[in-house]
Amino acid sequence: MLKTIAVRRSQGTQYIADLRGAVPAGFRGKPLIADTACADSCQACLSICPSHAIELAPLRIDLGRCVLCGDCEPACPSGKLSFSNDVKLASTRREGLVVTAARAHIDPVQVSAALHQRFGRSLKLRSVSAGGCNGCEMELNATGNVNFDLGRYGIDIVASPRHADGLVLTGPITRNMAQALDICWDAIPEPKLVIAMGACAISGGVFADSDALDRSFLEKVTPSLYLPGCPTHPLTFISGILDLLGIAG
Amino acid sequence: MSLTIPKPSPCALFSGQALQPLPLNDFAALCLQRLQQGERLLSLFGRAATPADAGDWVLTAVFLPPEGALYVVRGQARRGEHYPSLSASHPAAQIHERELWEQTGVVPEGHPWLKPVRFEGERQQHMADYPFFTVRGNEVHEVGVGPIHASVIEPGHFRFMCHGERVIHLEIQLGYQHRGAQALLLRRPAWSLTPIIESIAGDSAVAYAWAHCQAMEALSGRPVSADTAQSRAVGLEMERIAMHVATLNGLATDIAYLQAAATYGRLRTAIINASQRVCGNRFGRGWLRPGWARSLPTELRDDLRKTLQGFARDIHEVNGLMRSARSVKARFVGTGVLSPQAALDMGLAGVVARASGVALDLRKRLPGAYEHAPIATVTAPTGDCWARMDLRMREIDASVTWLLEALARAPGEQAAARAPAAPEGENAALAARTLCVSLVEGTRGPVLQAIETSDSGGLLHHQVQDPSLANWFGLALAVRDNGISDFPICNKSFDLSYCGNDL
């Protein structure tokens, strides 16, 4: 009993009161593109990028592909690229995830009145890892821990697709998981939504070129929310989903 | 270019005569001889033959003798060629022979259970066609679980053959996570592979990246400084602590001991957030690149030490609570026993083997960066869920002690703030016709990577192997004769990697 009390005391108060305002120290987040000229015919960033996230003329980074590895930063001879600790990377539109020098911010998450009305006070999600490396999976678990405590908003992960309002997809969708993903999606009752978590789910990420993937699921179903990152930081997940559902907090 | 590596080293180079392939039967006979001498088969893999090679495949077997350096045996084979299976007399070879057969079509004659490991290539999407092992009897029934499991976890299928609630046999079917990672590694410039390597098993990013960088550095004759190696070891021990705490969190959750689970949850947060302050990522991504690692200046060392001191105090308290709670003992003691003999026979490695009394830790056996700052090897004799829990607690303590000492030393030469740009042209050259075997003792056990170069110094083959590959069968053995309701705690106490197995 005394040990229990001692552990409880040491625990203190752990929850982050302002999840939208929290800034993770040291996090390598949203890329920043300086408005300077590229060196002549330089393709250094393009060739180092592991996930084809960069296009040139003008330089643009697709956060749906970017794994935030930061390797383009030292590769650039013109010092055009850097990374901030901004975790607000979510968008409701796939095209909204592209940043350029002129367009430094991704499209803000569009609050859906319908989703707010239906799920604003309770959203139950089923997770499917379809080739995830256990990075996004562990971060998704972390959203429910005592620090992030996403459950305070009625947003929880559930065990059965029959209990779920939506599906959180992680991983690039392997051919060997494609069928199980379809079955799980079909088992979730309408109305339902998909959230694409991490660069792998959004675009295939570093595995996009693999012939062991089958991404046809995303041709049938369009995600309601894209959550970039590799893995997606819990604060990216939380701020994105609170914005989508129009939850003040 | 100098290719000398100080011994004892977790990284070995082979070239010239050492790479000459033997005919398949001679290869198998030599492998058998080494196994009979008590050497450990670490890996067995094939790569497609080049025009200069005979046959369709060149085979490599990597052995770790009880003492001395790593050793490789090379063979050549045609597709569909047969050889006498090593597994028939040495079960430790079973998973390696299955993988080799799946990838090359070379058949181990007499293998007791020739099943695809990950249903790759032409077998993709044919997992449902596989005939599971069946147990016959009037009251025997089967329980199938997965690939999608109840919690947020990677996919895999477990097929239990039960009598009542007692598990007679468990067949584990993996491969759902197969992303074709190894093939991808040959399609990009060799010096820019680390972000992909970090994504193969994202919870072991530092161990994977280190094994890869170590191989690239050896093949290019550019050993890193002691300070760079120390920074990597700091990253690796932080990763080990974080992952062991994640397992303890899972074990507490699986027996509904919520207070301990909540405490482990926030303690892991403290460690991974500290890693993020070093390298920008909670999973250690970007901590190291070929030839480079994050520098640890005085203020960062003080920050890490302060974090670890607070962590050490609190984890000691919650571990004490776990160890003394009767409900924890009732669930874990004597549950999921894996005997020391079984662990040895099956070639198991890492935490799982050490919890069954096998004192193998590469940080001691092939110390490399740990040579001048040894870390304690921890073992437990009982091989049950309790042993695997307790071992993790003690490995956390050993890592914290090691880190506090390492971080108390004055920082040495500081690395550049940013990773160097990938070398180009002549600077990017690797030793030609060379095989490098590189090992790092990650959280789960030895992470192996083997890189073979072509005549022109390009990548010919990049083998990646997670310690989970061999260890999954240990889980199948451990649950025999246990209640099926104890499977979750058995599984969590092993805490193996799905994506690391499936690649």
Chai-1 contact restraints between the chains, C-beta under 6 A:
chainA,res_idxA,chainB,res_idxB,connection_type,confidence,min_distance_angstrom,max_distance_angstrom,comment,restraint_id
A,K3,B,L321,contact,1.0,0.0,6.0,A-B,restraint_1
A,A6,B,E317,contact,1.0,0.0,6.0,A-B,restraint_2
A,V7,B,T263,contact,1.0,0.0,6.0,A-B,restraint_3
A,V7,B,E317,contact,1.0,0.0,6.0,A-B,restraint_4
A,V7,B,V318,contact,1.0,0.0,6.0,A-B,restraint_5
A,V7,B,L321,contact,1.0,0.0,6.0,A-B,restraint_6
A,S10,B,D314,contact,1.0,0.0,6.0,A-B,restraint_7
A,S10,B,E317,contact,1.0,0.0,6.0,A-B,restraint_8
A,Q11,B,T263,contact,1.0,0.0,6.0,A-B,restraint_9
A,Q14,B,R266,contact,1.0,0.0,6.0,A-B,restraint_10
A,A25,B,R277,contact,1.0,0.0,6.0,A-B,restraint_11
A,G26,B,Q276,contact,1.0,0.0,6.0,A-B,restraint_12
A,G26,B,R277,contact,1.0,0.0,6.0,A-B,restraint_13
A,G26,B,G280,contact,1.0,0.0,6.0,A-B,restraint_14
A,F27,B,Q276,contact,1.0,0.0,6.0,A-B,restraint_15
A,R28,B,G280,contact,1.0,0.0,6.0,A-B,restraint_16
A,I48,B,S192,contact,1.0,0.0,6.0,A-B,restraint_17
A,P50,B,P195,contact,1.0,0.0,6.0,A-B,restraint_18
A,P50,B,I196,contact,1.0,0.0,6.0,A-B,restraint_19
A,V67,B,P195,contact,1.0,0.0,6.0,A-B,restraint_20
A,C69,B,P195,contact,1.0,0.0,6.0,A-B,restraint_21
A,G70,B,G286,contact,1.0,0.0,6.0,A-B,restraint_22
A,P74,B,R418,contact,1.0,0.0,6.0,A-B,restraint_23
A,P74,B,A419,contact,1.0,0.0,6.0,A-B,restraint_24
A,P74,B,A421,contact,1.0,0.0,6.0,A-B,restraint_25
A,A75,B,A421,contact,1.0,0.0,6.0,A-B,restraint_26
A,S127,B,V152,contact,1.0,0.0,6.0,A-B,restraint_27
A,V128,B,I148,contact,1.0,0.0,6.0,A-B,restraint_28
A,S129,B,E154,contact,1.0,0.0,6.0,A-B,restraint_29
A,S129,B,P155,contact,1.0,0.0,6.0,A-B,restraint_30
A,G131,B,Q177,contact,1.0,0.0,6.0,A-B,restraint_31
A,G131,B,R179,contact,1.0,0.0,6.0,A-B,restraint_32
A,C133,B,S199,contact,1.0,0.0,6.0,A-B,restraint_33
A,C133,B,G202,contact,1.0,0.0,6.0,A-B,restraint_34
A,C133,B,C499,contact,1.0,0.0,6.0,A-B,restraint_35
A,N134,B,E154,contact,1.0,0.0,6.0,A-B,restraint_36
A,N134,B,G202,contact,1.0,0.0,6.0,A-B,restraint_37
A,N134,B,D203,contact,1.0,0.0,6.0,A-B,restraint_38
A,G135,B,G202,contact,1.0,0.0,6.0,A-B,restraint_39
A,G135,B,F283,contact,1.0,0.0,6.0,A-B,restraint_40
A,E137,B,V152,contact,1.0,0.0,6.0,A-B,restraint_41
A,L140,B,V152,contact,1.0,0.0,6.0,A-B,restraint_42
A,N141,B,V152,contact,1.0,0.0,6.0,A-B,restraint_43
A,N145,B,G265,contact,1.0,0.0,6.0,A-B,restraint_44
A,V146,B,A262,contact,1.0,0.0,6.0,A-B,restraint_45
A,V146,B,G265,contact,1.0,0.0,6.0,A-B,restraint_46
A,V146,B,R266,contact,1.0,0.0,6.0,A-B,restraint_47
A,N147,B,R266,contact,1.0,0.0,6.0,A-B,restraint_48
A,N147,B,T269,contact,1.0,0.0,6.0,A-B,restraint_49
A,I157,B,V152,contact,1.0,0.0,6.0,A-B,restraint_50
A,A159,B,A150,contact,1.0,0.0,6.0,A-B,restraint_51
A,T174,B,H178,contact,1.0,0.0,6.0,A-B,restraint_52
A,T174,B,R179,contact,1.0,0.0,6.0,A-B,restraint_53
A,R175,B,Q124,contact,1.0,0.0,6.0,A-B,restraint_54
A,R175,B,Q125,contact,1.0,0.0,6.0,A-B,restraint_55
A,N176,B,F119,contact,1.0,0.0,6.0,A-B,restraint_56
A,N176,B,Q124,contact,1.0,0.0,6.0,A-B,restraint_57
A,N176,B,G175,contact,1.0,0.0,6.0,A-B,restraint_58
A,N176,B,Y176,contact,1.0,0.0,6.0,A-B,restraint_59
A,N176,B,H178,contact,1.0,0.0,6.0,A-B,restraint_60
A,M177,B,P155,contact,1.0,0.0,6.0,A-B,restraint_61
A,M177,B,Y176,contact,1.0,0.0,6.0,A-B,restraint_62
A,A180,B,P147,contact,1.0,0.0,6.0,A-B,restraint_63
A,A180,B,I148,contact,1.0,0.0,6.0,A-B,restraint_64
A,C184,B,I148,contact,1.0,0.0,6.0,A-B,restraint_65
A,V206,B,I196,contact,1.0,0.0,6.0,A-B,restraint_66
A,V206,B,S199,contact,1.0,0.0,6.0,A-B,restraint_67
A,F207,B,R179,contact,1.0,0.0,6.0,A-B,restraint_68
A,S210,B,R179,contact,1.0,0.0,6.0,A-B,restraint_69
A,S210,B,G180,contact,1.0,0.0,6.0,A-B,restraint_70
A,S210,B,L184,contact,1.0,0.0,6.0,A-B,restraint_71
A,A212,B,H178,contact,1.0,0.0,6.0,A-B,restraint_72
A,A212,B,R179,contact,1.0,0.0,6.0,A-B,restraint_73
A,A212,B,G180,contact,1.0,0.0,6.0,A-B,restraint_74
